[in-house]
Amino acid sequence: MLYLLDYGAGNVTSLANSVRQLGHTFRWIETPADFAEATSLIFPGVGAFESAIQHLARRGLLEPLREYIRSGKPYFGICIGMQVLFQSSEESPCAGLGVVPCRIERFSDHDKAVPHIGWNAAELFDSSPPAFYYFVHSYCAKYNPEKYPEATEWVYATTQYGQELFVSAISKGNVFATQFHPEKSGAAGLAFLDNWLRSANTPASTVPHVRRTLRSKDGLTKRIIACMDVRANDAGDLVVTKGDQYDVREKDPSATVTTAGAVRNLGKPMALAERYYAAGADELCLLNITSFRHSPLQDQPMLAVVRAAAERIFVPLTIGGGIKDTVDPDGTPRSALEVASAYFRAGADKVSIGSEAVYAVERLRASGGTPDGTSAIETIAHAYGRQAVVVSIDPRRAMVDADYAGPYADEIIRAADGTGWWYQCTVSGGRVEALGAGEILLNSIDRDGTGLGFDLDLLKLVKCSVRIPVVASSGAGKSAHFVQAFAEADVEAALAAGIFHREEVGISEVKEALRIANINAR
């Protein structure tokens, strides 16, 4: 009997859905005694190393897990389920299980953004051609035969990020594990997982060691994200909508789909999500633009959408809108961590935080730059890892005179005609990184809904100010705009909504434009 180990944090729902999709049955590890009943075990999840070890210890599962691995029965670890096998992690003073004689270390960010988020090539040691899988992590087992010679016999696959080579899969005896997420890697990931489930449960009993060398460029692809602004219409049904400058009401009395003044309906969330998954979207983003008007944990329709999406869509899913400390109508307080946890348990992989991030930065500035540990960004990042937290920023151009010498003089951008401006809100970019954000979703109020292209000046400014991944948003009108964002601003991902909903531009069309421009795309 296959068992899945839920250590208490992270999105384990996606793996469960993948196993069911592949036609396999399983049970959950609920007590230490369940390890004796398991004939094979998968330990999935994202999150912080210390949080995972502490959760396992508190539930009395740490030593039974160690004994299970020693028993020789098949074990498959995913992401944090791989990292806990190592001796220790630079992320935490906690000791790991010590199965693999190597330490987990943080990526260097001198030549790249950290966390490592996206689709990258895993080169297997069985001579299979490289395949692309989804990664989301800040720490890794660096491939270093000189420093960790005894660990080389565990190496099953390596991946390059920037100019660092790390171990993306291990295999020895009954133990197999991946740093990437097969359950979030589309068809290739499902096939990879199915192979383990249907075979002897471990791809290789011994791994022939082959020395790997760095290439001039890594295999990380640029991500195309389909975003859906979701809200209830006047009848109470959830619809995907879109508007100019965030106004989603129809203004044309002759509108064919809705009447004037009604919420613009561009489709049902699940129908569009499935369409984008089939079309090759690298990630999906669901933003609840009503921001949970009554209570985030009582917003059952939105939770149901996330659960349904996680059952049928096997690429990463971000949920946003109202991820903050709040109070239920009956007076029950709800923390941002509690809200985020509910959506992770429903099947989300990341949460997007908007207005709450601004308030957190204001507190950080008032304190002289010392985080207090209470913001939504900090509490969620501590529990799930910073890679699970996306901060959404909505800057607007603030125009200035030609002789402006005020407090934002260092941030002024000048056009060829001498026009100058600075961006309100961009000053918070570096500070949300300090608070623990793993990614910035960079919107542009000036460009939203215009179809004129992404605000390249804004993208370049923020990209130069932070060392975490940046997602370009607002303004895309054609495939060439995505090429510009990647080629000129070097962002890690680009997001669009309306042009995809209205089928003015297709995801495959964007991917083809990237390939023609020699930009890595999945």
FIMARRO-950115 format. One record per residue: residue in three letters; z, y, x of N, C-alpha, C in turn. Coordinates in steps of 0.001 Angstrom, whole numbers, plus 500000, padded with zeros to 6 digits. Each point is the difference from the previous one (the first is absolute). Example, Ala and Ser with C-alpha at 12.3 -4.5 7.8 and 13.67 -1.06 7.14 Angstrom:
REM FIMARRO-950115
ALA507800494310513190500000501190499110500000501200500900/SER499280501050499650500060501190500820500730501090499230/
This chain:
REM FIMARRO-950115
MET500000498800500838500000501200499162500000501247500871/LEU499059500891499724499920501281500690501059500941499438/TYR500725500669500895500963501029499613499606501325500637/LEU500278501081499282499817501343500529501366500636500191/LEU500171500668501145501265500649500311499891501496499729/ASP500785500463499059500078501421499666501290500518500609/TYR499889500817501060501222500442500670500640501207499330/GLY499392500512498921500639501048499220499362501359500103/ALA498957500135500799499285501274500100498563499703500378/GLY499115500879499613498594499791500312499246499430498820/ASN498694500080500092499142499550498910499684498516500154/VAL500836499152499422499742498561500031499167499569498800/THR499891500873499012499239499675498794498547499705500327/SER499427500752500928498595499808500345499753498615500572/LEU500897499532500834499814498658500551500109498955498889/ALA500991500155499135500151499056498889498743499962499147/ASN499428501174499727498767500045499212498842499331500729/SER499946500173501319498931499377500784500113498480499976/VAL501206499494500133500203498553499982499596499420498650/ARG500377500697498931499599499544498660498478500076499845/GLN499395501077500479498561500168499900499262498850500676/LEU500573499485501066499393498905500753500307498631499403/GLY500766499979498917500252498744499302501177499206500502/HIS500911500629500715501164499302500546501258500378499219/THR500956499119499989501285500262499356501068500202501068/PHE501083500638499625501064500271500966501302500264499255/ARG501056500026500761501312500422499509500549501058500948/TRP500983500734499511500637501026500824501257499437500659/ILE500235500400501244501281499722500632501046500881499328/GLU500948499393499332501045500754499309501381499790500621/THR500212498819500584501279499683500631499735499323501339/PRO500988499973500887499824499297501279499592498534499824/ALA500433499378498913499689498586499782498512499769499758/ASP499277501028499572498574499832499708499176499671501239/PHE500503500389501175499247499702501217499839498495500197/ALA500995499229499593499926498548500156498957499392499079/GLU499724500668498869499018499486499046498575500359500384/ALA499843501023500819498670500485500355499315499054500970/THR498730499717499723499175499247500952499077500932500779/SER499826501204499504499312501055500732500535501333499498/LEU499907501034500854500659501271499703499145501160500482/ILE499897501033499148499351501252500399501017501131499881/PHE500106500787501069500888501168500016499117501236500144/PRO499745500724498880499140501184500038500824501277499981/GLY499315501133500066500668501260499725499701501076501008/VAL500273501223499590499943501151500888501404500562500068/GLY500229500878500960501310500626500057500495500128501423/ALA501200500506500115500604500213501301500647498716500502/PHE499955499785501300500547498799500636501486499837499677/GLU500758501070500200501444499940499753500297499692498539/SER499264500648499091500217499765498576499761498542499646/ALA498962499406500553499692498598499700501098499079500500/ILE500434500192501241501045499144500566501307500148499220/GLN500348501223499661501254500227499280499965499402498594/HIS498856500137499301499878499407498670500162498482500067/LEU499349499377500966500102498548500147501442499581500292/ALA500672500756500874501378499665500359500936500161498809/ARG499849501096499246500886500239498858499857498918498932/ARG498791499469499845499769498974498988500242498588500526/GLY500461499913501237500296498693500573498757499184500297/LEU498866500669500240498733499292500196499541499971501453/LEU500640500774500867499524500114501375500118498684500766/GLU501166499407500008500179498730500726499240498844499354/PRO499983499894498647499163498956499387498525500147500348/LEU499523501241500131498607500223500397499787499508501428/ARG500941500291500876499901499546501387499958498469500056/GLU500860499362499206500038498536499981498724499415499418/TYR499441500666498985498747499518499411498899499991501060/ILE499895501056500765498957500073501029500208498918501057/ARG501251499759500359500299498954500982499676498599499479/SER499988499843498681499788498677499400498593499468500215/GLY499060500874500336498622499571500209499128500098498771/LYS500554500454498880499199500151498788499165501283500083/PRO498827500009499368499077501124500140500578501340499538/TYR499764501003500821500469501362499732498843500960500219/PHE499815500933499056498978501050500114500693501337499774/GLY500025500837501026500590501329499887498924501074499933/ILE500201501002499160499035501084499831500687501327500280/CYS499473500768500942500489501330500355501462499937500448/ILE500940500418499187501396499925500425500419498546500153/GLY499343499089499273500266498566500140499552499459501335/MET499102500714500676499635499666501380500969500660500976/GLN500296501274499786500794500732500977501427499469500149/VAL500596499488498918501368499485500113500080498761500877/LEU498850499373500296499993498821500863500247500362501462/PHE499847501282500344500103500418501392501456500262500394/GLN500213500209501286501364500159500501500684501249499454/SER499269501099499974500580501269499576498868500968499708/SER500378501197499562499012501032499707500499501349500490/GLU499100500765500562500319501357500414500415500862498811/GLU499638499564498795500318500738498784501484499963499676/SER500727498998500524501362499767499532500817499282501066/PRO501339500189499993500848499251500930500241498560499555/CYS499571499644498793500219498644499501499198498981500805/ALA500587498833500189499289498901500645499140499281498968/GLY498842499507500452499152499201499132500380498534500091/LEU499148499135499484500279498570500010499823499404501391/GLY499279500657500874499865499525501370499099498794500173/VAL499138499753499031499095498854500093498907500270501039/VAL499472501220500001498945500390500940500629500842501109/PRO499826499610501275500640500718501119499294501294500355/CYS500152500979499125499313501279500178500692501030499126/ARG499848501274500351500610501090499225498931500767499241/ILE500349500433498792499133500857499209500174501439500486/GLU498868500709500200500048501362500521499177500940499130/ARG500264501281500132499264500995499216498657500301500658/PHE498983500203499182498720500463500509500186501339500710/SER499238500226501050499920501328500590499128500873499100/ASP500400501264499814499205500889499151499270501073500809/HIS499869499801501322499351501038500798498494500037499781/ASP499409498892499537498555499976499791499602499601498585/LYS500970499948499089499696499519498649501145500340499056/ALA499700499868498714501025500234498981500858498758499827/VAL501262500187499751500941498912499731500766500370498744/PRO500082499109499010499719498566499977498510499641500121/HIS499778498758500377498672499385499994499752499531498573/ILE499138500734499290499741499704498591498507499828499803/GLY499613498868499463498598499811499666499470498635500386/TRP498684499885499922499315498734500242499541499943501451/ASN500467498964500698499664499856501403499591498558500276/ALA499318499792501111499477498673500331501058499164500703/ALA500176498771499540500874499034500659499120498977500703/GLU500147499913501321499225499048500777500814498731500188/LEU499566498925499354500723498739500043499670499247501288/PHE500934499191500429499807499243501229499271498678499767/ASP499549499751498775499244498774499749498498500274500018/SER499615501150500577498595500397500167499327500427498700/SER500758500139498929499413500507498761499581501450500207/PRO498946500460499319499619501412500134501107500883499432/PRO500200501205500555501055500885499496499813500300498518/ALA501101500018499280499982500375498586500918501199499825/PHE499767500775498935500800501199499768501100499705498987/TYR501216500377500374501162499809499143500780501313499921/TYR500868500077498995500733501243499762501336499983500738/PHE500239501061500765501242500188500756500724501236499493/VAL501330499970500071500787501189499700501350499854500707/HIS500099500578501215501219499832500799500033501018501129/SER501221500308500453500208500916501122500418499259501264/TYR500492498783499832500501499199501113499188498719500104/CYS499915499469501211499158498825500212500482499216501207/ALA499453498796500160500209499203501208498828500296500926/LYS500225500815501001498909500380500889499573498803500853/TYR498699499886500194499466498888500781500183500319501478/ASN500992499345500615500369500306501377500391498715500725/PRO498999499223500466500296498727500668500865500162501246/GLU499892501136500701500802500202501200501482500187499654/LYS500259500755498937501392500269499623500618498841499233/TYR499198499357499129500510498909499176499125498752500187/PRO500034499375501186499116498851500246500266498817499079/GLU501257499789499615500327498854499144499507500206498572/ALA499730501245499624499550500274498637498506499750499823/THR499257499878501112498547499862499880499600498724499274/GLU500806498950500092499641498746499329500114500102498483/TRP500592501097499508500111500215498561498799500767499434/VAL499254500672500861498988500948499536498815499276499373/TYR499745500321498737498869499406499273498885501006499761/ALA500339501285499884498995501041499802500511501306500569/THR499087500813500479500347501332500486499141501041499286/THR500516501222499976499301501129499386500199501215500887/GLN498982500821500102500098501222500791500152501204499090/TYR500968500858500345500158501278499307500117501079501066/GLY499085500960499956499927500964501089499721499247501282/GLN500806500249501021499870499264501251501190499084500229/GLU500485499429498897501062499002500074499537498716499326/LEU500332498887500620499671498690499455501296499371499523/PHE500020499524498760501219499392499487499708498653499364/VAL501050499230499812499884498667499421499956500131498487/SER498897499572499401499872500122498550500223498682499270/ALA500117498890500736500361498716499384500575499095501080/ILE500986499198499620500595499036500918499945498609499379/SER500002498988500855499991498627499510500533499075501084/LYS500964499189499613500519498970500903500780498992499172/GLY499602498741500104500696498973499240499928500267498510/ASN501144500097499363500061500203498551499966501465499594/VAL500009500897500980500139501429499709498650500703500109/PHE499677500740498959498798500834499990500384501329499371/ALA499446501098500507500341501303499440498914501009500335/THR499867501000499135499025501059500203500652501368499863/GLN499539500946500834500440501375499838499263500655498839/PHE498782499571499748499228500551498884500408499343498687/HIS499511500585498908500332499521498656498797499278499389/PRO499944498683500042498873499302499368499931500258498501/GLU501157500194499366500021500219498549499444501363499605/LYS499800500887500984499440501326499751498671500189500720/SER499404498905500449498782500075500802498777499474499265/GLY499993500151498670498830499637499219499623498536500126/ALA498707499718499894499513498624500010500302499302501322/ALA499867500713501116500268499394501305501462499584500113/GLY500900500841499502501418499682500060500374498834499102/LEU499431499969498797500282498883499094499512498684500597/ALA498837500020500636499480498775500631500901499563501144/PHE500503500955500764500900499708501115501283499334499487/LEU500569500581498949501224499459499414499762498621499397/ASP498887499852499312499680498722499371499830498900501039/ASN499436500352501147499819499016501065501339499447500467/TRP500978500878500144501333499532500409500640499138498914/LEU499863500430498757500622499260498908499376498616499812/ARG498713499873500248499306498739499724499899499082501211/SER500247500540501183499909499169501204501357499391500292/ALA500213499673501234501294499466500410501036501112500105/ASN499663501141499452500888501162499904500197500754501314/THR499317499592501021499994500777501231498642499834500656/PRO499307501069500311498643499901500504499856499265501321/ALA501011500008500858499866499332501289501367499617500533/SER500122498774500508501271499566500571500194500585501396/THR498899500213500706500054500682501288498904501052500018/VAL500219501036500755499047501109500045499488500163501422/PRO498693499817500230499461500231501341500098501476500362/HIS500668500305501091500210501398500367498764500549500698/VAL499507501122499511498854500680500589500399501452500260/ARG499795500462501187500378501372500323499094500982499253/ARG500585500991499386499251501000499260499955501306500790/THR498903500704499901499857501292500676499687501084498981/LEU500371501227500344499777501126499104498531500403499981/ARG499563500396498810498668500564499853500089501526500026/SER498858500643500059500005501468500016500466500575498672/LYS499801499236498914500365500470498668500599498857499200/ASP501013500322499202500614498952499186499156499714498762/GLY500444499026499217499231499600498822500495500577498690/LEU500943500955500064500544500564498766498911500723499220/THR499886499689498725498980500633499167500560501243499313/LYS499110500881499611500381501134499172500092499518498552/ARG501034500438499311500253499511498642499421500921498940/ILE499431499385498975499546500723498808500942499631498860/ILE500646501006499442501022499783498973499514500548498669/ALA500069499180498979499680500443498641501299500386499309/CYS500058501234499520501225500512499389499816500166498499/MET501008499635499253499982500144498547501193500831499546/ASP499724501181499447501040500816499386500252499436498603/VAL501188499472499782500319499317498745501000500824499205/ARG499725500143498717500957500649499107499764499504498584/ALA500962500267499153499848499643498589499162501057499297/ASN499089499543499148499266500969499190500843500367498780/ASP499450500763499083500791500475498866500381498888499034/ALA499314498859500113500339498848499159501010499091500681/GLY500378500330501254500983499204500718499416498900500862/ASP498664499892500068499365498977500827499807500517501426/LEU500201499105500970499770500383501385498504500023500285/VAL499536501104500576498585500134500353499906500577501404/VAL498858499768500631499692500657501265499292501304499671/THR500461501077500600499452501300499681499706500765501278/LYS499383501125499864499696500843501155499603501361499477/GLY500359501038500744499636501344499566499823500937501168/ASP499531501182499732499866501027501018501334500723500138/GLN500475500112501241501281500659500259501116499385499141/TYR499935498687499820501053499241499324500088500238498492/ASP499033500680499419499948500183498549499166498865499421/VAL500635499075499273499306498785499556499623500051498514/ARG500073501159499390499621500131498591498512500355499864/GLU499347499359499033498598500311499734499893501413499433/LYS498978500740500450499796501360499528498721500141499178/ASP499092499043500166498707500068499324500100499379498606/PRO499803500761498941500087499449498644499003498878499740/SER498922499939500779498995498951499790500227498780500884/ALA501174499910500649500288498863500891499747498694499263/THR499312499068500667499573498767499326501108498962499892/VAL500954500047500894501016498952500003501243500411499224/THR500385501223500147501206500474499322499693501339499347/THR500909500475499218499848501314499381500576501065500914/ALA499605501246499760500499501103500820501514500055499942/GLY500621500217501153501450500104500071500700498684500244/ALA499298498890499861500618498685500215499994499660501492/VAL500859499069500382500045499544501384498681499304500342/ARG499403500391501104498725499407500421500218498526500347/ASN499235499143499379500148498552500180498802499465500782/LEU500248499576501240498938499460500841500069498479500125/GLY500908499397499265500074498541500009501425499505500011/LYS500151498689499804501313499370500042500381499672501447/PRO501271500144500346500407499781501388499598498638500565/MET500250498920499263499700498678500537498503499766500118/ALA499232500465499041498547499803500053499407500685501228/LEU500441501215500260499487500712501164500519499380501294/ALA501256499595500011500568499387501204499228498736500387/GLU499693499171499020499244498780500289498584500327500467/ARG499422501044499443498654500401500414499993500451501464/TYR501004500767500385500049500498501369500323498887500994/TYR500838499069499606500303498858500871498735499190500250/ALA499252499729498938498755499248500126498969500755500833/ALA500055501330499957499026500817500726500326500142501482/GLY501187499539500415500357500037501419500937501101500416/ALA500730500603499055500993501011500372501024499385500944/ASP500395500739501015500972499496500971501428500108499494/GLU500246500948499121501306500163499370499788500643498634/LEU501005499842499149500006500669498703501267500831499890/CYS499884501125499318501142500892499816500118500351498525/LEU501163499766499423500278500345498609501044501118499982/LEU499596501174499537500913501133499947500330500328498553/ASN501259499866499644500444500317498651500211501513499922/ILE499004500703499497500076501466500037500866500586498898/THR500557499153499122501021500493499066501369499945500658/SER500058499387501199501228499920500797501173499432499214/PHE499757498966499224501080499310499298500837501001499188/ARG499423500537498969500633501104499274501416499700499529/HIS500260498764499637501319499677499453500876499273501015/SER499508498934500588500763499237500981499052499073500738/PRO499995500042501316499069499154500737500224498517499761/LEU501246499584499854500271498576499816499824499564498550/GLN499827500957499086499723499651498613498529500215499653/ASP499217500354501008498573500226499778499284498648500081/GLN500246499165499008499498498632500033498466499899500053/PRO499253500853499306498537499884500113499505500135501430/MET500551500933500788499550500174501377500421498814500866/LEU501196499505499797500436498804500719499095498822499661/ALA499589499919498740499117498907499581498640500102500680/VAL499499501226500175498725500187500692500105499514501443/VAL501088500336500670500190499570501380500069498472500077/ARG500756499380499084500096498533500003498633499361499773/ALA499246500532499048498684499440499698499059500167501183/ALA500056501160500652499133500234501151500330499042501133/ALA501288499791500235500413499111501088499597498556499754/GLU499813499622498742499615498627499674498529499721500285/ARG499169501054499985498555499785500087499319500728501148/ILE500748500822500703499410500812501056500747499725501300/PHE499251499583501025500631499534501220499675500909501187/VAL500133501303499750499999501019501042501213500888499738/PRO500415500810500968501219500799499840499937500959498808/LEU501163500187499395500144500829498817501115501012500226/THR499667501285499836500995501073500106500279500546498613/ILE501281500248499716500392500577498716500698501334500278/GLY499676501022499220500612501303500208500270500716498691/GLY500828501038500089500360500795498830501431499743499584/GLY500892500933500252501372499865499530500892499109500835/ILE499608499695501249500861499191500870501052500939500598/LYS501104500144499290501045500945500396501298499631499287/ASP501073500638500435501273499836499296499867500609498616/THR500465499264498998499861500491498635501160499475499151/VAL500008500384498739501055499577499077499347499536498707/ASP500389498824499527499471499480498747500472500863498826/PRO499298499898498864500427500765498816501455499734499593/ASP500529498797500319501384499694499624501001500443501055/GLY499496500696501044500900500510501029500147499118501218/THR499339498858500016500096499087501143499201500544501182/PRO500664500223501145499254500503501166499143498901500618/ARG498817500369500463499097499060500665499570500614501333/SER500227499296501072499592500513501308498517499749500234/ALA499429500778500894498592499807500361499775498604500556/LEU500971499492500759499880498642500553499956498963498894/GLU500805500202498960500007499072498875498657500015499269/VAL499438501189499833498704500135499334498916499322500838/ALA499986500317501301498997499397500883500127498486500008/SER501230499496500025500217498551500028499396499319498780/ALA500126500644498839499440499409498781498488499862500111/TYR499365500988500609498544499938500134499553499055501108/PHE500799499882501052499697498987501001500112498602499394/ARG501030499806499194500187498682499379498900499702498989/ALA499427501029499437498918499797499032498677499688500695/GLY499897500331501300498781499669500719499412501121500833/ALA500638501177500035499505501089500831500315499725501462/ASP499154500510500876500213499835501436500533501266500653/LYS499638501143499428500465501285500519500329500898498828/VAL500874500979500243500276501013498983499618501362500559/SER499497500853499120499599501345500380501025500992499458/ILE500498500855500871501013500986499643499387501386500131/GLY500149500819498964499401501328499999501014501114500085/SER500400500541498846500876501173499976501336499739500680/GLU500498498782499906501278499674500630499947500237501514/ALA498820499799500592499859500207501445500192501470500358/VAL499527500907499145500153501427500254501475500377500008/TYR500747499498499021501429500305499944500729499421501218/ALA499588498808500437500631499383501168499761500839501246/VAL498792500531500135499686500841501161500796501296499952/GLU500173500565498807500800501222499873501438499748500470/ARG500559498839499620501355499668500452500033499790501510/LEU498949499380500519499937499743501437499966501312500780/ARG499217500972499529499917501303500665501342500725499924/ALA500654499900498846501282500687499827501076499424500913/SER499876498722500331501008499336500835499741500180501485/GLY498923500707500334499669500182501407499190498863500583/GLY499437499146499134499142498922500485500658498648500088/THR501208499867499438500695498711500038499906499314498646/PRO499334498853499908499899499288498723501378499539499532/ASP500210500047498681501307499574499481499986498572499466/GLY498831499367500009499910498599499596499964499765498509/THR499975501058499182500100499822498551498683500168499257/SER498973500499500661498744500248499290499321498699499613/ALA499078500104499040499248498823499565499231499395501166/ILE499414500856500843499247499502501145500892499154500895/GLU501169500529500336500897499315500932500554498698499430/THR500468500035498758500636498792499440498989498873499797/ILE498798500348499567498985498967499777499497499460501337/ALA499781500907500968499526499567501317501029499113500683/HIS501278500292499825501044499191500625499994498576499444/ALA499799499881498704500040498685499366498712499212500174/TYR498857500681499915498712499304499977499115500259501213/GLY500449500901500880499163500374501127499176501222499653/ARG499732500843501001499292501246499730498575499758499526/GLN499444498829500319498627499709499579499870499891498483/ALA501120499887499290499973499892498546500052501354499308/VAL500114501086500775500187501337499426498811500895500318/VAL499312500445498953498907500963500117500494501330499444/VAL499800501072500737500369501322499495498742500751499614/SER499957500454498749498854500721499463500261501502500076/ILE499106500706500689500151501439500206498840500733499332/ASP500295501107499337498993500771499263499902501425500540/PRO499337500213501129499913501353500552498964500856499267/ARG500193501281500130499054500985499471499789501085501069/ARG498770500487500093499715501060500964500695501303499602/ALA500651500625500953500594501328499798499218500973500876/MET499204500848499389499112500901500728500801501120500677/VAL499508500433501163500664501079500745498953501011500458/ASP500471501180500361499120501051500498499561499704501436/ALA498994500719500441499457499788501342501022500283501091/ASP500949500936499755500988500359501017501358499348499754/TYR500023498918499230501275499338499667500722499550501267/ALA501296500322500092500822499590501142501361499527499513/GLY500040499427498809501249499568499387500516498680500537/PRO500962499395499286500674498788500482499098498773500102/TYR498828500040499353499113498838500059498776500250500880/ALA500126500967500911498864500389500841499457498828500811/ASP500889499104500429499558498862500816499219498969499190/GLU500065500069498666499325499011499162498727500546499351/ILE499645501241500320498849500624499349498690499324500409/ILE499171499748499007498649499487500225499022501104499628/ARG499033500233500874499034501061499770498617499415499796/ALA499311500445498949498618499598499772499084500880500845/ALA498716499644500026499030500743500811499910501462499587/ASP500246500291498717499901501387499527501290500789500197/GLY500984499387500672501255500689500263501078499767498967/THR499646499391498877500990499697498969501065499077500582/GLY501260500262499665501077499189500558500969499513498941/TRP500648498875500281500996499459499075500925499028500726/TRP501147499771499390500873498915500429500257499126498787/TYR500522498806500220500211499048498909501480499911499644/GLN500310500359498771501359499801499513500261498500499882/CYS501125499562500453500482498609499958499683499230501274/THR498981500374500760499679499196501174501125500013501023/VAL500855501023499970501108500050500940500939498822499797/SER499970499356498827500910498874499762499465498704500571/GLY498752499985500477499404498760500477500812499330501088/GLY500312500737501088500763499410501080501401499613499579/ARG500571500752499060501374499719499587500086498752499123/VAL499001499755499139500066498775499211499816498785500903/GLU499297500193501109499899498917500981501371499719500595/ALA500744501062500313501340499835500569500950499330499022/LEU499795500228498705500865499397498984499719498512499805/GLY498839499538500427499698498582499880498745499659499236/ALA499165500999499695498746499702499312499099499173500904/GLY499281499040499391499109499162500774498553500413499900/GLU499678500878499042498611500387499768500006501286499188/ILE498995500845500223499873501235499231498738499946499161/LEU500157500189498692498877500143499085499771501498499843/LEU498915500493500599499788501439500107498993500480498965/ASN500518500599498938499167500568498943499639501445500347/SER499042500545499284499641501408500169499824500609498616/ILE500889500894499631499892500648498694498698500794499902/ASP499582500576501116498781500815499996498741499151499781/ARG500006498758500464498799499170499931500019498998498844/ASP501146499797499374500102498960498967498977500209498893/GLY499198498970499749499039500031498920498742500790500271/THR499831500556501215498842500850500274498768499207500425/GLY500205498834500614498869499235500509499369500612501231/LEU500673500967500632499450500702501156500323499327501323/GLY500761498932499935500401499319501226501465500231500303/PHE500561499136500862501392500145500404500175501292500803/ASP501199500550499963500300501210500766500226499582501458/LEU498955500070500809500065499516501373500965500808500850/ASP500093501306499764500942500821500751501432499536499757/LEU500304499723498750501334499525499650500273498637500633/LEU499036499094499909500176498664500560500244500052501504/LYS499205500809500697500151500099501453501365500575500370/LEU500439501014499244501279500644500291501150499003499886/VAL500023499244498901501091499049499794499885498817500964/LYS498775499525500227499813498849500887500502500307501409/CYS499846501245500427500475500391501327501511500200500050/SER500628500087498824501432500318499933500893498782499837/VAL499435498852499654500808498815499731499454498800500763/ARG500845498977500136499599498763500661500012498824499037/ILE499977500284498722499921498954498986498637500075499323/PRO499547498936499321498679500011499368499883501087498935/VAL498787500546499886499698501037499017498885499508499091/VAL500205500145498682499009499643498993499395501275499445/ALA498687500172500146499317501182499463499814499856498501/SER500258501076499265499848499983498554499490501360499525/SER499359500011498865499538501206499297498677500538500549/GLY499001500018499125498755500681500326498790499138500261/ALA500161498678500120498847499153500295498980500071498869/GLY498723500179500361498933500049499000498849499091500314/LYS499940499510501268498934499095500401500456499204501221/SER499221498980500345500388499113501101500142500749501318/ALA499143500983500205500036500751501255501336500681500233/HIS500716500330498932501298500646500159501019499058500628/PHE499915498724499698500903499029500627499674499881501487/VAL498719499962500315499579499930501401500540501199500770/GLN499912501181499415500498501214500649501503499918500259/ALA500748499537499015501457499929500142500399499082501152/PHE499313498874500132500327499058501060499468500468501358/ALA498775500492500023499376500372501263500567501290500579/GLU500309500977499136500423501313500487501513500190500020/ALA500718499389499062501454500174499950500748498760500480/ASP499312498864500142500575498756500509501194499518499172/VAL499961500233498696501056499473499136499874498487499894/GLU501066499355499575500000498541499924499424499472498694/ALA500033500801498942499519499546498694499524501196499195/ALA499179499729499000499530501052499099500052499478498574/LEU500432500863499109500261499622498611499120500808499062/ALA499575499367498936499254500714498954500351499417498652/ALA499742500767498966500331499581498643498821500227499065/GLY499779501241499586499013500307498973498604499494500292/ILE499537500153501249498631499564500296499850498489499884/PHE501085499264500230499968498548499800500075499661498520/HIS500880500695499271500157499721498569498699500252499238/ARG499348501105500338498765500362499298498766499315500584/GLU500220499182501015498935499236500672498916500908500582/GLU500420501181500432499079500899500696499744499520501428/VAL501009499370500581499909499406501330500690498645499938/GLY499400498986500610500597498675500012500704499719501313/ILE501004499144499952500738499655501216499077499334501018/SER499107499133499532499061499346500919499078501026500648/GLU499655501027499255499152501070500543500721500741501125/VAL501295500244499800500796500663501034500096499118501241/LYS500266498698499791500119499080501136498702499940500795/GLU498867499997499308498714499951500688499771501272500815/ALA500389501142499460499858501258500739500848499975501272/LEU501180499391499927500861499900501182499367499102501048/ARG499434498893499562499358499080500949498825500677500706/ILE499205500725499240498852500701500595500476501013501041/ALA501163500600499754500557500991500921500818499352501118/ASN499969498662500092500751499246501018501503500227499916/ILE500488500119498773501433500107499744500480498662499460/ASN501050499449500593500504498691499592500361499976498527/ALA499439499058499267500320499824498581500036498515499703/ARG500837499629499050500113498586499639498861499630499067/
